[in-house]
């Protein structure tokens, strides 16, 4: 790597803008990372691990200067289905963990190979109706999976279970939990009308948690969140089950391909805002290596995130330093997070994800 390349990657020409852009992006990413981690079936902190490790590796080694990478709706939905299938094959999350992490790491390998073999430019050949239908389907699945948590109930592990069980279980609704979820949704949609200085997701997260705590509401909470730096999951990886190799390979290919598409579409959006041009293949290499590192530490797979990336740019982020600042902020939060995060109500996170699912749906495409 030449000195010119190093200078372009780690320019200090926009320190103030990059600092505020990174902090703002980190604030936006925090509640979503926790929510996606919980929704995946692992733990809230697994979403933070992804945002920290994928975020910093991808922005340093990738091909888009201002892209913020975290868990995303599409990636989390597919990861959750993968986790559910792995558990059904082994009988418990503990026994399935090695296989799950192996799939996540392999999906990063798939992305890296896509970049090495210069397949990044081929995303432009995917028909729009295919992408539209896929994203709409992902949005609907995300919404369905959040209905039960919004009502304060444990969600079935399959879509069929949600649809079939809902008519029977709706009578068992936890009214305080449902009311808290509805309040969160109201805040999410009204907060931007009053101020855009503070992200609506963060306002909703804090407000919902305060209402739950101050009111002593009987609602499901996240519970204790591990604090401190995560450990390498080498012991878990030694327990990988190869009884169904096709399941591991197909799941890794699906996650890897989806991560490529999700990231490159976001990179195009960022290009339009910043009037720059990303390097598709280099971005896939960075994303792939980032997901490998995330998986090694027990994090979810992720991709370039549209919302956080746009917020980063709008707040002044222009170089890779902004993405590094975002990851450092989330790491700092992680180191002191558990004491407070355990009080976050699950219905509040469900409402946040429900709004994400509604945003993912391509309404124009449906028309």
C-alpha positions in Angstrom: 0.0 0.0 0.0 1.5 3.3 -1.1 1.8 6.4 1.1 -0.8 8.2 -1.1 -3.2 5.3 -0.5 -2.6 5.4 3.3 -3.2 9.1 3.3 -6.5 8.8 1.4 -7.6 6.0 3.7 -6.8 7.8 7.0 -7.0 11.5 6.1 -7.2 13.9 9.0 -8.4 16.7 6.9 -11.9 16.6 8.3 -11.4 15.6 11.9 -14.3 17.7 13.4 -16.8 16.6 10.8 -15.7 12.9 11.0 -15.9 13.0 14.8 -19.4 14.3 14.9 -20.5 12.2 12.0 -19.1 9.0 13.7 -20.7 9.8 17.1 -24.0 10.6 15.5 -23.9 7.4 13.5 -23.0 5.4 16.6 -25.9 6.9 18.5 -28.3 5.8 15.7 -26.7 2.4 15.4 -26.9 1.6 19.2 -30.6 0.8 19.6 -30.8 -1.0 16.2 -27.8 -3.2 17.0 -29.4 -4.2 20.4 -32.7 -4.8 18.7 -31.3 -6.9 15.9 -29.2 -8.9 18.3 -32.2 -9.7 20.3 -34.4 -10.5 17.3 -31.8 -12.9 15.9 -32.2 -15.4 18.7 -28.7 -14.9 20.1 -28.4 -12.0 22.4 -28.6 -8.2 22.2 -24.9 -7.9 22.7 -24.2 -10.0 19.6 -25.6 -7.1 17.5 -23.2 -4.7 19.2 -20.3 -7.0 18.6 -21.2 -6.9 14.9 -21.4 -3.1 14.8 -18.1 -2.8 16.5 -15.9 -5.4 14.7 -17.6 -5.3 11.2 -17.8 -1.5 11.4 -14.1 -0.9 12.0 -12.7 -3.6 9.8 -15.0 -2.8 6.8 -14.4 0.9 6.9 -10.6 0.5 7.1 -10.3 -2.2 4.4 -13.4 -1.5 2.3 -14.0 0.6 -0.7 -16.4 3.2 0.6 -15.1 6.0 2.8 -18.2 6.9 4.8 -20.1 3.6 4.9 -21.2 2.5 8.4 -21.6 -1.2 8.7 -23.9 -2.9 11.4 -26.5 -5.6 11.6 -29.3 -4.9 9.0 -32.9 -5.9 8.7 -32.4 -8.3 5.8 -29.3 -9.9 7.2 -30.8 -10.3 10.6 -34.0 -12.0 9.3 -31.9 -14.5 7.3 -29.5 -15.0 10.3 -32.5 -15.6 12.6 -33.9 -18.2 10.3 -30.5 -19.9 10.1 -30.1 -19.9 13.9 -33.6 -21.4 14.3 -32.8 -24.1 11.8 -29.5 -24.9 13.5 -31.2 -25.2 16.9 -33.8 -27.5 15.5 -31.1 -29.8 14.2 -29.1 -29.9 17.4 -31.7 -29.4 20.1 -30.3 -26.3 21.8 -28.6 -23.0 21.2 -25.5 -24.1 23.1 -25.0 -27.2 20.9 -25.8 -25.2 17.7 -23.5 -22.3 18.5 -20.4 -23.7 16.8 -22.4 -24.4 13.6 -24.0 -21.0 13.7 -20.7 -19.1 14.1 -19.1 -21.3 11.4 -21.9 -20.2 9.0 -21.4 -16.5 9.8 -17.7 -16.8 9.3 -18.1 -18.7 6.0 -20.6 -16.1 4.8 -17.8 -13.5 5.3 -15.5 -15.7 3.3 -18.1 -15.8 0.5 -18.1 -12.0 0.4 -14.3 -11.8 0.4 -14.1 -14.3 -2.5 -16.8 -12.3 -4.4 -14.5 -9.2 -4.1 -11.3 -11.1 -5.0 -12.9 -12.5 -8.1 -14.3 -9.0 -9.0 -18.0 -9.9 -8.9 -19.0 -6.7 -7.2 -19.9 -4.9 -10.4 -22.4 -7.6 -11.3 -25.0 -6.4 -8.8 -26.2 -4.0 -11.4 -27.6 -6.9 -13.5 -30.1 -7.9 -10.8 -33.6 -7.0 -12.0 -35.3 -4.3 -10.0 -38.5 -6.4 -9.5 -36.4 -9.2 -7.9 -34.8 -6.8 -5.4 -38.1 -5.1 -4.7 -39.9 -8.3 -4.0 -37.1 -9.6 -1.9 -36.8 -6.5 0.2 -40.6 -6.4 0.7 -40.6 -10.0 1.7 -37.9 -9.4 4.3 -39.8 -6.4 5.6 -43.0 -8.5 6.0 -41.1 -11.3 7.8 -39.5 -8.8 10.2 -42.9 -7.3 11.0 -44.4 -10.7 11.6 -41.6 -11.8 14.0 -42.1 -8.6 16.1 -45.9 -8.9 16.6 -45.5 -11.3 19.6 -42.7 -9.3 21.4 -44.8 -6.1 20.8 -47.6 -7.8 22.8 -45.2 -8.9 25.5 -45.3 -12.6 24.5 -42.5 -15.0 23.5 -42.5 -15.3 19.7 -42.7 -18.7 17.9 -39.5 -19.6 16.0 -41.2 -19.9 12.6 -43.5 -17.7 10.5 -46.0 -20.4 10.3 -46.1 -20.5 14.1 -46.7 -16.8 14.3 -49.6 -16.9 11.8 -51.2 -20.0 13.2 -50.8 -19.1 16.8 -51.7 -15.4 16.7 -55.5 -15.9 16.8 -55.2 -18.0 19.9 -52.5 -16.1 21.7 -53.8 -12.6 21.1 -56.1 -13.2 24.1 -53.0 -13.5 26.3 -51.7 -10.0 25.4 -49.7 -8.2 28.0 -51.5 -4.8 28.0 -48.8 -2.8 29.6 -46.2 -4.2 27.2 -48.5 -3.6 24.2 -49.2 0.0 25.4 -45.5 0.6 25.8 -44.8 -0.7 22.3 -47.5 1.6 20.8 -46.1 4.5 22.7 -42.7 3.8 21.2 -44.1 3.7 17.7 -45.8 7.0 18.3 -42.5 8.6 19.4 -40.7 7.1 16.4 -43.0 8.8 14.0 -43.6 12.1 15.9 -40.1 12.8 17.2 -38.7 13.8 13.7 -41.5 16.3 13.3 -40.2 18.3 16.3 -36.5 17.8 16.0 -33.9 15.9 13.9 -31.0 16.8 16.2 -31.4 13.6 18.2 -32.3 10.3 16.3 -35.9 9.2 16.8 -34.8 5.6 17.6 -32.7 6.8 20.5 -35.5 9.1 21.8 -37.9 6.2 21.6 -35.5 3.8 23.3 -34.8 6.2 26.3 -38.4 7.3 26.7 -39.8 3.8 26.6 -37.2 2.6 29.1 -37.9 5.5 31.5 -41.7 5.0 31.3 -41.3 1.3 32.0 -38.9 1.8 34.9 -40.6 4.8 36.5 -44.0 3.2 36.2 -42.9 -0.2 37.4 -44.5 -1.9 34.5 -44.7 -5.6 34.4 -43.1 -6.1 30.9 -40.4 -8.4 29.5 -36.9 -6.8 29.8 -33.6 -7.6 27.9 -32.0 -8.7 31.2 -28.3 -8.8 32.0 -26.0 -7.9 29.2 -22.4 -9.0 29.3 -19.9 -6.2 29.8 -16.3 -6.0 28.8 -14.5 -7.1 25.7 -15.8 -10.3 24.1 -13.7 -13.5 23.9 -12.7 -15.4 20.7 -15.3 -18.2 20.3 -12.7 -20.8 19.4 -14.1 -23.4 21.8 -17.6 -23.1 20.2 -16.1 -23.4 16.7 -14.6 -26.8 17.8 -18.2 -28.1 18.2 -19.3 -27.6 14.6 -21.6 -30.3 13.5 -20.9 -31.5 9.9 -23.9 -33.9 9.9 -25.6 -31.6 7.3 -22.8 -29.9 5.3 -25.3 -28.7 2.7 -27.1 -26.7 5.3 -23.9 -24.9 6.4 -22.8 -24.2 2.8 -26.2 -23.0 1.5 -26.8 -20.8 4.6 -23.3 -19.3 4.2 -23.9 -18.6 0.5 -27.3 -17.0 1.2 -26.0 -14.7 3.9 -22.8 -13.9 1.9 -24.7 -13.0 -1.3 -27.3 -11.0 0.6 -24.6 -9.1 2.4 -23.0 -8.2 -0.9 -26.3 -6.9 -2.4 -27.3 -5.1 0.8 -23.9 -3.3 1.1 -23.5 -2.3 -2.5 -27.0 -0.9 -2.7 -26.2 1.3 0.3 -22.8 2.2 -1.2 -24.6 3.5 -4.3 -26.9 5.7 -2.1 -23.9 7.1 -0.3 -22.2 7.8 -3.6 -25.1 9.9 -4.7 -25.1 12.0 -1.5 -21.3 12.5 -1.3 -20.7 12.7 -5.1 -18.0 10.0 -4.8 -17.6 6.6 -6.4 -17.0 3.5 -4.2 -14.9 0.5 -5.2 -17.3 -2.4 -5.2 -14.8 -5.3 -5.1 -12.7 -3.7 -2.4 -15.8 -3.0 -0.4 -16.8 -6.7 -0.6 -13.4 -7.7 0.6 -13.6 -5.3 3.6 -17.2 -6.5 4.4 -16.2 -10.1 4.2 -13.2 -9.8 6.5 -15.3 -7.7 8.9 -17.9 -10.4 9.1 -15.3 -13.1 9.6 -13.9 -11.1 12.6 -17.4 -10.5 13.9 -18.2 -14.2 13.8 -15.0 -15.1 15.6 -16.1 -12.9 18.5 -19.7 -14.2 18.5 -21.2 -11.3 16.6 -24.0 -11.3 13.9 -23.2 -10.9 10.2 -24.0 -7.4 8.9 -23.7 -5.1 6.0 -23.5 -1.4 5.0 -26.4 0.3 6.7 -28.3 3.0 4.9 -29.7 4.9 7.8 -26.5 5.2 9.8 -24.4 5.9 6.7 -26.7 8.8 5.6 -26.7 10.2 9.2 -22.9 10.0 9.2 -22.6 12.0 6.0 -25.2 14.5 7.0 -23.5 15.1 10.3 -20.2 15.9 8.5 -18.5 12.5 8.0 -16.3 12.4 4.9 -13.4 10.0 5.6 -12.9 6.5 7.1 -12.2 8.2 10.4 -15.9 8.7 10.9 -16.6 4.9 10.8 -13.7 4.3 13.2 -15.1 6.8 15.6 -18.5 5.2 15.4 -17.1 1.8 16.3 -15.0 3.2 19.2 -18.1 5.0 20.5 -20.1 1.7 20.5 -17.1 -0.1 22.1 -17.1 2.5 24.9 -20.8 2.1 25.4 -20.4 -1.7 25.5 -17.8 -1.5 28.3 -20.3 0.3 30.5 -23.6 -0.8 29.0 -24.8 -3.8 31.0 -25.9 -1.9 34.1 -28.4 0.1 32.2 -29.2 -2.0 29.1 -30.8 -4.7 31.2 -33.7 -2.4 31.9 -34.6 -1.9 28.2 -38.1 -3.4 27.6 -38.3 -5.9 24.8 -41.6 -4.4 23.5 -39.7 -1.1 22.9 -37.1 -2.9 20.8 -39.9 -4.8 19.0 -41.5 -1.5 18.1 -38.2 -0.1 16.7 -37.8 -3.2 14.5 -41.4 -3.1 13.4 -40.8 0.4 12.1 -37.7 -0.8 10.3 -39.7 -3.6 8.7 -42.2 -1.1 7.5 -39.5 1.1 6.0 -37.9 -1.9 4.2 -41.1 -2.6 2.2 -40.9 -1.2 -1.3 -44.3 0.4 -1.6 -43.6 1.9 -5.0 -42.5 -1.5 -6.3 -45.8 -3.1 -5.0 -47.8 -0.5 -6.9 
